[in-house]
Amino acid sequence: MKSKASAPGKVILFGEHFVVYGVKAILCAINKRVTVSAEKIKEEKISIKSNIGDLLLEPNKPISEINSSLKPFYYLANKILQTQNQDIGIKINVESDIPMGVGLGSSSACCVAGAAAISKLFAEPSKEEILELAIEAEKTIFQNTSGADCTVCTYGGIMEYDKKNGFTEIKSEPSFHLVIVNSNVEHSTESVVAGVRRFKEENEGEFSKLCNYESKLVKDVSKLLKENKIKELGQKVIQNQEYLETIGISNEKLREIIRIGDKVSFGAKITGAGGGGCIFALTDELNLEHTISQFKNRNYKYFAAKIDFKGLDTF
């Protein structure tokens, strides 16, 4: 028996870093996907093949002893084999068109699609059960994950997320496009997050004001999304980037890309941790191609994306 599942990547539209301190973030799933297939095998092995490498291990190894970015898949397969009390193995194949390590939710999409495909070999789990498993798996690589990325990869669409109350769907289908550009600057999420923490500790009053500004901005954005006011959303993108500059997660390379985006789109900003990784430029159909051409002419790595409203898909 073989099962298959796919899950989308994600973009943080507004609220990154501030979400750690109680402000809402707005995320959306994007139409770039990870597809995972799983099948039972007679040999008691967990075999994982992907475009970033392979892993072949016997079941029941301590997860702490596995030094591989594929260990969330091992965790999922091993846990499900234990739960089902099965003396068999599982073969897993992973295909992804989401760039890795640049804040676009590739690991979360892997965990969601992996949880769905492997679970489906033995049962018909609900999306809620798959999400719970996916977050567990993601914690093997990001111990302090909020679960926001796995959530949007599971359900798709646009959502508000805050640490206290979880997620709320924004029930609208705005027609914007995103041009996502990779700075090709390596960054450490942990060190960037630590830098923001230091900024907060050294500038308590200013940081508190920024959190209040961001809260109001997110509230305004939720309304604009429902009204599909893309130009006004672009102004909020620019405003949010100013706050991210203030807390110190930008650099000259990111600023250079954002300046190009601001000239040709409705607004551009960092998405994710910052320090490197990606920015997005907000467009509609009319200025999409022109925006793309400006990054293409400068030899940046980029792709166009739309909101994925489907979320997890099993087949």
MARSELO-395751 format. One record per residue (C-alpha): z, x, y; residue number from 0. Coordinates in pm, 1 decimal, always signed. Each point is the difference from the previous one (the first is absolute). Example, Ala and Ser with C-alpha at 12.3 -4.5 7.8 and 13.67 -1.06 7.14 Angstrom:
BEGIN
Z:+780.0; X:+1230.0; Y:-450.0; pos:0 .
Z:-66.0; X:+137.0; Y:+344.0; pos:1 .
This chain:
BEGIN
Z:+0.0; X:+0.0; Y:+0.0; pos:0 .
Z:-85.0; X:+117.3; Y:+350.4; pos:1 .
Z:+113.9; X:-130.3; Y:+338.4; pos:2 .
Z:-108.3; X:+81.9; Y:+352.6; pos:3 .
Z:+139.9; X:-50.1; Y:+349.9; pos:4 .
Z:-82.9; X:+110.6; Y:+351.9; pos:5 .
Z:+199.0; X:+7.6; Y:+322.0; pos:6 .
Z:-96.9; X:+76.8; Y:+360.9; pos:7 .
Z:+119.6; X:+276.2; Y:+227.4; pos:8 .
Z:+169.3; X:-73.3; Y:+328.6; pos:9 .
Z:+21.2; X:+85.8; Y:+367.0; pos:10 .
Z:+308.4; X:-26.6; Y:+219.0; pos:11 .
Z:-137.9; X:-168.9; Y:+308.5; pos:12 .
Z:+318.2; X:+2.5; Y:+209.4; pos:13 .
Z:+362.2; X:+107.6; Y:-31.8; pos:14 .
Z:-0.3; X:+317.4; Y:-209.8; pos:15 .
Z:+319.3; X:+207.6; Y:+39.9; pos:16 .
Z:+163.9; X:-274.9; Y:+207.4; pos:17 .
Z:+18.3; X:-212.4; Y:-316.5; pos:18 .
Z:+256.7; X:+250.2; Y:-135.8; pos:19 .
Z:+230.6; X:-105.0; Y:+284.4; pos:20 .
Z:-27.7; X:-376.0; Y:-42.8; pos:21 .
Z:-320.5; X:-82.5; Y:+189.9; pos:22 .
Z:-267.9; X:-203.1; Y:-176.5; pos:23 .
Z:-319.5; X:+171.0; Y:-111.1; pos:24 .
Z:-338.2; X:-165.5; Y:-46.1; pos:25 .
Z:-208.3; X:+115.3; Y:-297.1; pos:26 .
Z:-329.5; X:-107.4; Y:-146.5; pos:27 .
Z:-172.9; X:+62.6; Y:-329.7; pos:28 .
Z:-344.0; X:+161.7; Y:+25.1; pos:29 .
Z:-309.0; X:-35.7; Y:-217.3; pos:30 .
Z:+33.4; X:+339.7; Y:-170.3; pos:31 .
Z:+144.0; X:-24.1; Y:-350.1; pos:32 .
Z:+164.2; X:+166.6; Y:-295.9; pos:33 .
Z:-107.7; X:-130.0; Y:-340.8; pos:34 .
Z:+214.1; X:+65.9; Y:-307.5; pos:35 .
Z:-95.0; X:-77.3; Y:-359.2; pos:36 .
Z:+249.5; X:+17.6; Y:-286.3; pos:37 .
Z:-27.8; X:-33.1; Y:-375.7; pos:38 .
Z:+228.4; X:+26.1; Y:-300.8; pos:39 .
Z:-53.3; X:+296.3; Y:-231.1; pos:40 .
Z:+147.3; X:+70.1; Y:-345.0; pos:41 .
Z:+117.0; X:+352.2; Y:+83.6; pos:42 .
Z:+343.3; X:+7.1; Y:+165.2; pos:43 .
Z:-123.4; X:+162.4; Y:+320.3; pos:44 .
Z:-33.3; X:-97.9; Y:+363.1; pos:45 .
Z:-339.6; X:+123.2; Y:+119.2; pos:46 .
Z:-98.8; X:-21.5; Y:+367.0; pos:47 .
Z:-341.1; X:+102.7; Y:+134.4; pos:48 .
Z:-92.0; X:-1.8; Y:+368.5; pos:49 .
Z:-218.7; X:+171.7; Y:+256.9; pos:50 .
Z:+298.5; X:+215.9; Y:+104.5; pos:51 .
Z:+85.9; X:+121.2; Y:-349.5; pos:52 .
Z:+127.1; X:-108.2; Y:-340.3; pos:53 .
Z:+339.8; X:-39.1; Y:-166.4; pos:54 .
Z:+73.5; X:-25.3; Y:-372.8; pos:55 .
Z:+360.7; X:-36.5; Y:-115.9; pos:56 .
Z:+207.5; X:-158.6; Y:-272.1; pos:57 .
Z:+211.9; X:-299.9; Y:+103.7; pos:58 .
Z:+365.6; X:+23.5; Y:+104.2; pos:59 .
Z:-12.8; X:+320.1; Y:+202.5; pos:60 .
Z:+243.8; X:+0.0; Y:+297.3; pos:61 .
Z:-199.7; X:-81.4; Y:+311.8; pos:62 .
Z:+181.3; X:+280.6; Y:+186.8; pos:63 .
Z:-168.0; X:+253.4; Y:-231.1; pos:64 .
Z:-352.7; X:-113.2; Y:+84.3; pos:65 .
Z:-159.4; X:+195.5; Y:+282.3; pos:66 .
Z:-317.4; X:-199.4; Y:+60.4; pos:67 .
Z:-125.7; X:-243.9; Y:+260.1; pos:68 .
Z:-96.0; X:-220.4; Y:-296.9; pos:69 .
Z:+360.7; X:-54.2; Y:-105.8; pos:70 .
Z:+19.1; X:-358.0; Y:+137.0; pos:71 .
Z:-252.4; X:-96.5; Y:-269.5; pos:72 .
Z:+206.2; X:+177.8; Y:-264.7; pos:73 .
Z:+312.0; X:-180.0; Y:+125.1; pos:74 .
Z:-171.9; X:-338.5; Y:-22.8; pos:75 .
Z:-149.5; X:+58.7; Y:-345.8; pos:76 .
Z:+323.4; X:+140.1; Y:-140.5; pos:77 .
Z:+215.6; X:-278.9; Y:+141.8; pos:78 .
Z:-230.8; X:-272.8; Y:-131.0; pos:79 .
Z:-19.2; X:+160.7; Y:-345.0; pos:80 .
Z:+379.8; X:+12.7; Y:-9.9; pos:81 .
Z:+33.4; X:-359.9; Y:+120.1; pos:82 .
Z:-247.3; X:-119.0; Y:-264.0; pos:83 .
Z:+159.1; X:+222.4; Y:-269.3; pos:84 .
Z:-345.6; X:+129.4; Y:-95.0; pos:85 .
Z:-67.7; X:+310.7; Y:-214.1; pos:86 .
Z:-348.0; X:+49.3; Y:+140.7; pos:87 .
Z:-157.5; X:+179.7; Y:+295.4; pos:88 .
Z:-186.7; X:-96.2; Y:+315.1; pos:89 .
Z:-316.0; X:+148.7; Y:+144.8; pos:90 .
Z:-45.5; X:-40.5; Y:+375.6; pos:91 .
Z:-303.5; X:+68.6; Y:+218.1; pos:92 .
Z:+21.2; X:+8.7; Y:+379.3; pos:93 .
Z:-290.5; X:-27.0; Y:+244.8; pos:94 .
Z:+55.9; X:+1.3; Y:+374.9; pos:95 .
Z:-207.3; X:-23.7; Y:+315.7; pos:96 .
Z:+306.8; X:+33.7; Y:+225.3; pos:97 .
Z:+44.7; X:+347.0; Y:+154.5; pos:98 .
Z:+325.6; X:+154.6; Y:-122.7; pos:99 .
Z:+294.3; X:+126.4; Y:+200.8; pos:100 .
Z:-112.8; X:-128.6; Y:+338.5; pos:101 .
Z:+217.1; X:-311.4; Y:+40.5; pos:102 .
Z:-242.6; X:-258.0; Y:-138.6; pos:103 .
Z:+216.6; X:-120.2; Y:-287.4; pos:104 .
Z:-177.4; X:+170.9; Y:-289.6; pos:105 .
Z:+324.2; X:+56.7; Y:-192.5; pos:106 .
Z:+116.7; X:-357.0; Y:+58.8; pos:107 .
Z:-334.5; X:-143.1; Y:-110.0; pos:108 .
Z:+21.2; X:+219.6; Y:-312.6; pos:109 .
Z:+348.2; X:-129.7; Y:-78.3; pos:110 .
Z:-101.2; X:-364.1; Y:+49.2; pos:111 .
Z:-323.7; X:+21.7; Y:-199.4; pos:112 .
Z:+173.6; X:+211.4; Y:-265.6; pos:113 .
Z:+290.9; X:-243.4; Y:-36.5; pos:114 .
Z:-243.2; X:-292.8; Y:-33.8; pos:115 .
Z:-241.4; X:+163.9; Y:-246.7; pos:116 .
Z:+271.3; X:+141.5; Y:-229.2; pos:117 .
Z:+215.1; X:-315.4; Y:+5.5; pos:118 .
Z:-300.4; X:-214.8; Y:-83.7; pos:119 .
Z:-35.7; X:+175.8; Y:-336.9; pos:120 .
Z:+313.0; X:-184.6; Y:-112.8; pos:121 .
Z:+59.9; X:-297.4; Y:+231.8; pos:122 .
Z:-122.8; X:-200.6; Y:+301.2; pos:123 .
Z:+238.9; X:+113.5; Y:+272.4; pos:124 .
Z:+23.9; X:-169.2; Y:+339.2; pos:125 .
Z:-89.4; X:+183.9; Y:+320.0; pos:126 .
Z:+371.8; X:+12.2; Y:+81.1; pos:127 .
Z:+73.8; X:+177.2; Y:-330.5; pos:128 .
Z:-289.0; X:+242.0; Y:+50.9; pos:129 .
Z:+119.9; X:+80.4; Y:+352.6; pos:130 .
Z:+352.5; X:+72.2; Y:-125.0; pos:131 .
Z:-137.3; X:+238.9; Y:-265.0; pos:132 .
Z:-234.7; X:+165.9; Y:+250.5; pos:133 .
Z:+283.5; X:+72.6; Y:+244.8; pos:134 .
Z:+205.0; X:+151.8; Y:-284.5; pos:135 .
Z:-296.2; X:+222.1; Y:-89.3; pos:136 .
Z:-58.8; X:+102.6; Y:+360.9; pos:137 .
Z:+363.5; X:+111.8; Y:+24.9; pos:138 .
Z:-77.9; X:+274.3; Y:-253.8; pos:139 .
Z:-198.1; X:+172.6; Y:+276.3; pos:140 .
Z:+143.2; X:-154.0; Y:+322.0; pos:141 .
Z:+365.7; X:-67.0; Y:-68.6; pos:142 .
Z:+66.0; X:-178.1; Y:+329.2; pos:143 .
Z:-309.1; X:-222.2; Y:+3.1; pos:144 .
Z:+52.1; X:-325.0; Y:+188.9; pos:145 .
Z:-230.8; X:-190.1; Y:-234.7; pos:146 .
Z:-219.4; X:-110.0; Y:+290.9; pos:147 .
Z:-311.4; X:+181.9; Y:-121.1; pos:148 .
Z:+25.7; X:-132.3; Y:-356.2; pos:149 .
Z:+54.6; X:-348.2; Y:+141.7; pos:150 .
Z:-316.6; X:-6.0; Y:+210.7; pos:151 .
Z:-198.5; X:+162.2; Y:-283.4; pos:152 .
Z:+115.6; X:-282.6; Y:-229.5; pos:153 .
Z:-57.0; X:-298.6; Y:+226.4; pos:154 .
Z:-276.3; X:+121.9; Y:+231.5; pos:155 .
Z:-67.1; X:-136.7; Y:+347.7; pos:156 .
Z:+216.2; X:+76.1; Y:+303.2; pos:157 .
Z:+375.4; X:-11.0; Y:+4.9; pos:158 .
Z:+306.0; X:+72.7; Y:+206.2; pos:159 .
Z:+260.7; X:+211.2; Y:-171.3; pos:160 .
Z:+355.0; X:+87.6; Y:+91.2; pos:161 .
Z:+267.1; X:+176.8; Y:-200.8; pos:162 .
Z:+250.2; X:-284.4; Y:+18.8; pos:163 .
Z:-214.5; X:-304.2; Y:-78.8; pos:164 .
Z:-294.3; X:+143.0; Y:-193.1; pos:165 .
Z:-349.8; X:-129.2; Y:+64.8; pos:166 .
Z:-152.0; X:-305.6; Y:+163.0; pos:167 .
Z:-370.6; X:-75.5; Y:-32.9; pos:168 .
Z:-196.3; X:-42.1; Y:+321.9; pos:169 .
Z:-217.2; X:-293.3; Y:-94.7; pos:170 .
Z:-314.1; X:+84.3; Y:+191.2; pos:171 .
Z:-328.6; X:+172.7; Y:-71.3; pos:172 .
Z:-96.8; X:+197.4; Y:+311.3; pos:173 .
Z:-349.9; X:+143.1; Y:-0.5; pos:174 .
Z:+64.7; X:+357.9; Y:+112.7; pos:175 .
Z:-125.3; X:+313.7; Y:-172.1; pos:176 .
Z:+174.1; X:+335.3; Y:-20.9; pos:177 .
Z:-163.9; X:+339.9; Y:+15.6; pos:178 .
Z:+244.2; X:+231.3; Y:-176.7; pos:179 .
Z:-32.2; X:+368.7; Y:+82.3; pos:180 .
Z:+167.1; X:+283.7; Y:-188.8; pos:181 .
Z:+131.8; X:+281.0; Y:+220.5; pos:182 .
Z:+2.4; X:+237.4; Y:-300.7; pos:183 .
Z:+331.0; X:+130.7; Y:+132.9; pos:184 .
Z:+252.9; X:+42.2; Y:-278.3; pos:185 .
Z:+338.5; X:-152.8; Y:+68.9; pos:186 .
Z:+334.2; X:-61.4; Y:-165.5; pos:187 .
Z:+123.5; X:-357.4; Y:+35.3; pos:188 .
Z:+357.2; X:+118.2; Y:-57.8; pos:189 .
Z:-10.8; X:+255.1; Y:+281.9; pos:190 .
Z:-165.4; X:-246.5; Y:+240.9; pos:191 .
Z:+264.9; X:-264.4; Y:-79.1; pos:192 .
Z:+272.6; X:+262.6; Y:+50.9; pos:193 .
Z:-153.0; X:+88.3; Y:+337.6; pos:194 .
Z:+11.9; X:-364.2; Y:+110.7; pos:195 .
Z:+364.5; X:-16.7; Y:-110.0; pos:196 .
Z:+77.5; X:+305.5; Y:+213.6; pos:197 .
Z:-178.7; X:-157.3; Y:+298.5; pos:198 .
Z:+212.2; X:-314.3; Y:-43.9; pos:199 .
Z:+325.4; X:+197.2; Y:-23.4; pos:200 .
Z:-82.4; X:+205.5; Y:+308.8; pos:201 .
Z:-139.1; X:-293.3; Y:+204.7; pos:202 .
Z:+202.1; X:-304.9; Y:-107.7; pos:203 .
Z:-59.0; X:-199.0; Y:+318.3; pos:204 .
Z:-373.7; X:+64.5; Y:+15.6; pos:205 .
Z:-43.6; X:-67.7; Y:-371.2; pos:206 .
Z:+185.5; X:-330.8; Y:+27.9; pos:207 .
Z:-235.2; X:-104.0; Y:+282.3; pos:208 .
Z:-303.0; X:+98.6; Y:-208.0; pos:209 .
Z:+126.1; X:-213.2; Y:-290.0; pos:210 .
Z:+32.6; X:-296.2; Y:+236.3; pos:211 .
Z:-351.1; X:+59.9; Y:+137.9; pos:212 .
Z:-140.4; X:+26.0; Y:-352.7; pos:213 .
Z:+174.5; X:-323.4; Y:-106.1; pos:214 .
Z:-159.4; X:-185.7; Y:+290.1; pos:215 .
Z:-338.4; X:+159.3; Y:-72.8; pos:216 .
Z:+12.2; X:-109.4; Y:-365.9; pos:217 .
Z:+91.1; X:-353.5; Y:+106.5; pos:218 .
Z:-298.5; X:-7.2; Y:+239.3; pos:219 .
Z:-228.7; X:+144.4; Y:-269.5; pos:220 .
Z:+93.8; X:-273.7; Y:-250.1; pos:221 .
Z:-116.4; X:-260.1; Y:+252.1; pos:222 .
Z:-322.8; X:+188.1; Y:+81.8; pos:223 .
Z:-84.3; X:+36.2; Y:-370.3; pos:224 .
Z:+27.1; X:-375.5; Y:-47.0; pos:225 .
Z:-226.1; X:-52.3; Y:+301.0; pos:226 .
Z:-249.3; X:+269.7; Y:-111.6; pos:227 .
Z:+11.2; X:+164.0; Y:+344.3; pos:228 .
Z:-135.2; X:+339.9; Y:-96.5; pos:229 .
Z:-37.6; X:+154.7; Y:+347.3; pos:230 .
Z:+360.7; X:-87.6; Y:+84.4; pos:231 .
Z:+108.4; X:+142.2; Y:-336.9; pos:232 .
Z:-173.7; X:+323.2; Y:+97.9; pos:233 .
Z:+222.5; X:+26.3; Y:+308.7; pos:234 .
Z:+305.1; X:-34.7; Y:-224.9; pos:235 .
Z:-138.5; X:+276.3; Y:-223.9; pos:236 .
Z:-22.7; X:+231.4; Y:+304.0; pos:237 .
Z:+350.5; X:-99.0; Y:+110.4; pos:238 .
Z:+144.5; X:+65.2; Y:-346.0; pos:239 .
Z:-161.2; X:+344.0; Y:-6.1; pos:240 .
Z:+181.1; X:+86.4; Y:+324.8; pos:241 .
Z:+332.8; X:-74.0; Y:-171.3; pos:242 .
Z:-98.9; X:+218.6; Y:-297.5; pos:243 .
Z:-88.9; X:+282.7; Y:+238.6; pos:244 .
Z:+345.6; X:-31.7; Y:+157.7; pos:245 .
Z:+183.3; X:+40.1; Y:-330.6; pos:246 .
Z:-201.6; X:+313.5; Y:-75.9; pos:247 .
Z:-214.6; X:-81.1; Y:-302.1; pos:248 .
Z:-334.1; X:+89.9; Y:+157.6; pos:249 .
Z:-180.0; X:+328.8; Y:+54.6; pos:250 .
Z:-310.5; X:+121.4; Y:+183.4; pos:251 .
Z:-235.8; X:-65.1; Y:-293.5; pos:252 .
Z:+117.3; X:-361.3; Y:-31.8; pos:253 .
Z:-21.1; X:-46.0; Y:+377.4; pos:254 .
Z:-357.4; X:+128.9; Y:-1.2; pos:255 .
Z:-103.8; X:-256.8; Y:-262.9; pos:256 .
Z:+188.8; X:-279.0; Y:+175.6; pos:257 .
Z:-171.4; X:+81.7; Y:+332.2; pos:258 .
Z:-337.9; X:-47.6; Y:-168.5; pos:259 .
Z:+119.1; X:-327.2; Y:-153.9; pos:260 .
Z:+134.1; X:-131.1; Y:+330.2; pos:261 .
Z:-335.5; X:+61.9; Y:+169.7; pos:262 .
Z:-214.0; X:-188.5; Y:-252.0; pos:263 .
Z:+230.8; X:-256.1; Y:-165.7; pos:264 .
Z:+262.2; X:-244.8; Y:+126.8; pos:265 .
Z:+278.3; X:+250.0; Y:-69.9; pos:266 .
Z:+104.5; X:+273.6; Y:-240.8; pos:267 .
Z:+331.2; X:+121.1; Y:-139.0; pos:268 .
Z:+169.7; X:+197.4; Y:-275.1; pos:269 .
Z:+66.2; X:-193.2; Y:-318.0; pos:270 .
Z:+282.5; X:+111.2; Y:-228.2; pos:271 .
Z:+235.0; X:+293.3; Y:+43.3; pos:272 .
Z:-206.8; X:+198.9; Y:+250.1; pos:273 .
Z:+4.4; X:+375.8; Y:+38.2; pos:274 .
Z:-339.7; X:-14.5; Y:-173.3; pos:275 .
Z:-159.0; X:-256.1; Y:-227.8; pos:276 .
Z:-207.8; X:-280.0; Y:+146.7; pos:277 .
Z:-60.1; X:-201.5; Y:+312.4; pos:278 .
Z:-180.3; X:-330.9; Y:+25.5; pos:279 .
Z:-227.8; X:-136.4; Y:+269.3; pos:280 .
Z:-7.5; X:-378.9; Y:+42.6; pos:281 .
Z:-347.2; X:-153.9; Y:+29.1; pos:282 .
Z:-193.4; X:-319.2; Y:-51.6; pos:283 .
Z:-348.3; X:-31.8; Y:-152.0; pos:284 .
Z:-166.9; X:+67.6; Y:+334.1; pos:285 .
Z:+149.2; X:+345.9; Y:+60.9; pos:286 .
Z:+59.3; X:+104.3; Y:-362.3; pos:287 .
Z:-319.2; X:+203.8; Y:-44.5; pos:288 .
Z:+30.4; X:+169.5; Y:+338.7; pos:289 .
Z:+360.1; X:+98.6; Y:-77.4; pos:290 .
Z:-103.4; X:+136.8; Y:-340.1; pos:291 .
Z:-284.4; X:+200.5; Y:+155.5; pos:292 .
Z:+235.3; X:+177.3; Y:+241.8; pos:293 .
Z:+217.6; X:+129.8; Y:-284.8; pos:294 .
Z:-300.4; X:+73.4; Y:-220.3; pos:295 .
Z:-166.4; X:+208.5; Y:+272.0; pos:296 .
Z:+314.6; X:+214.4; Y:+19.4; pos:297 .
Z:+15.1; X:+46.7; Y:-379.6; pos:298 .
Z:+331.0; X:-176.7; Y:-49.3; pos:299 .
Z:+88.9; X:-151.0; Y:-337.1; pos:300 .
Z:+9.0; X:-375.4; Y:+54.0; pos:301 .
Z:-61.4; X:-336.6; Y:-160.9; pos:302 .
Z:-18.2; X:-358.1; Y:+118.7; pos:303 .
Z:+240.3; X:-257.2; Y:-143.1; pos:304 .
Z:+79.2; X:-367.4; Y:+24.5; pos:305 .
Z:+310.3; X:-194.9; Y:-93.7; pos:306 .
Z:+29.2; X:-68.1; Y:-373.3; pos:307 .
Z:+131.6; X:-352.4; Y:-42.3; pos:308 .
Z:-4.0; X:+1.0; Y:-380.9; pos:309 .
Z:+270.2; X:+252.1; Y:-82.2; pos:310 .
Z:+67.8; X:+71.9; Y:-366.4; pos:311 .
Z:-281.4; X:-98.5; Y:-235.3; pos:312 .
Z:+27.2; X:-1.3; Y:-379.6; pos:313 .
Z:-295.3; X:-35.6; Y:-232.9; pos:314 .
